[in-house]
Amino acid sequence: MALNCFRYLDFKSFEEVDRLTIAEYNLLMEAVRLKQIDKDYRNHLQAFLNYAVKAEKKAGKNKSKPVFTKFKQFYDYEKELKKVKGKEEEKARFSGIGSLLKKGV
């Protein structure tokens, strides 16, 4: 247990380990495992994107050209920002409805 605390949880002293309950330890170790899955996901996504960005399509006899000629065709940063901001504005717009429903209005 102490070894995992030092290795994965960045604990610096045995006092930190001693203050930790078993339930807290189990929760922290589950978080470490989930973080690793997230890192694996990002690595696999990056590998897939590296492959996808090299995609080519036929452009005549024995010729091909890139599917994506501009980065924006591959990933539209502004469009993704608008999606997120739109969802935030939606949440803000309807944020008071929950309190009204609880009151029975």
C-alpha positions as CSV (number, residue, x, y, z in Angstrom):
1,M,0.0,0.0,0.0
2,A,2.7,2.5,1.0
3,L,4.7,1.7,-2.2
4,N,1.7,2.5,-4.4
5,C,1.1,5.7,-2.5
6,F,4.6,6.9,-3.2
7,R,4.7,5.6,-6.7
8,Y,1.2,6.6,-8.0
9,L,-0.2,9.2,-5.6
10,D,2.9,11.4,-5.2
11,F,3.0,11.0,-1.4
12,K,6.1,12.4,0.2
13,S,6.1,10.9,3.7
14,F,4.9,7.9,5.7
15,E,2.7,10.3,7.7
16,E,0.6,10.9,4.7
17,V,0.2,7.2,4.1
18,D,-0.7,6.6,7.8
19,R,-3.5,9.2,7.6
20,L,-5.1,7.5,4.7
21,T,-8.1,5.2,5.3
22,I,-8.6,2.0,3.3
23,A,-11.7,3.5,1.6
24,E,-9.7,6.6,0.6
25,Y,-6.8,4.5,-0.7
26,N,-9.2,2.3,-2.8
27,L,-10.8,5.4,-4.3
28,L,-7.5,7.1,-5.1
29,M,-6.1,3.9,-6.7
30,E,-9.3,3.6,-8.8
31,A,-8.7,7.2,-9.9
32,V,-5.1,6.3,-10.9
33,R,-6.4,3.4,-13.0
34,L,-9.0,5.6,-14.7
35,K,-6.4,8.2,-15.4
36,Q,-4.3,5.5,-17.1
37,I,-7.3,4.5,-19.3
38,D,-7.8,8.2,-20.2
39,K,-4.1,8.4,-21.2
40,D,-4.4,5.2,-23.3
41,Y,-7.5,6.6,-25.0
42,R,-5.7,9.8,-25.9
43,N,-2.7,7.8,-27.3
44,H,-5.0,5.6,-29.4
45,L,-6.9,8.6,-30.6
46,Q,-3.7,10.3,-31.6
47,A,-2.6,7.3,-33.5
48,F,-5.9,7.2,-35.3
49,L,-5.7,10.9,-36.1
50,N,-2.2,10.5,-37.4
51,Y,-3.5,7.8,-39.8
52,A,-6.6,9.8,-40.8
53,V,-4.8,13.0,-41.6
54,K,-2.7,11.1,-44.2
55,A,-5.8,9.9,-46.0
56,E,-5.8,10.3,-49.8
57,K,-8.4,10.1,-52.5
58,K,-8.0,9.3,-56.2
59,A,-7.5,12.3,-58.5
60,G,-7.2,10.7,-61.9
61,K,-5.4,7.8,-63.3
62,N,-2.6,6.6,-60.9
63,K,-2.8,9.9,-59.0
64,S,-4.1,10.8,-55.5
65,K,-4.4,13.9,-53.5
66,P,-4.9,14.5,-49.7
67,V,-8.4,14.4,-48.4
68,F,-7.6,17.3,-46.1
69,T,-5.7,20.2,-47.7
70,K,-6.2,22.6,-44.8
71,F,-6.1,21.9,-41.1
72,K,-9.5,23.5,-40.6
73,Q,-11.0,20.8,-42.8
74,F,-9.6,18.2,-40.4
75,Y,-10.5,20.0,-37.2
76,D,-12.6,23.2,-37.0
77,Y,-11.5,24.8,-33.7
78,E,-14.0,27.7,-33.8
79,K,-16.9,25.3,-34.5
80,E,-16.0,23.2,-31.5
81,L,-15.7,26.3,-29.3
82,K,-19.2,27.4,-30.4
83,K,-20.6,24.0,-29.5
84,V,-19.3,24.2,-26.0
85,K,-20.3,27.8,-25.5
86,G,-23.7,27.1,-26.9
87,K,-24.2,24.3,-24.3
88,E,-23.0,26.7,-21.5
89,E,-25.5,29.4,-22.6
90,E,-28.2,26.8,-22.7
91,K,-27.5,25.7,-19.1
92,A,-27.4,29.3,-18.0
93,R,-30.6,30.1,-19.7
94,F,-32.5,27.3,-18.0
95,S,-30.6,27.3,-14.7
96,G,-33.5,28.7,-12.6
97,I,-36.1,26.2,-13.8
98,G,-35.0,23.6,-11.2
99,S,-35.7,25.9,-8.3
100,L,-39.1,26.8,-9.7
101,L,-40.0,23.2,-10.1
102,K,-39.0,22.4,-6.6
103,K,-41.3,25.3,-5.3
104,G,-44.2,23.9,-7.3
105,V,-44.7,27.0,-9.5
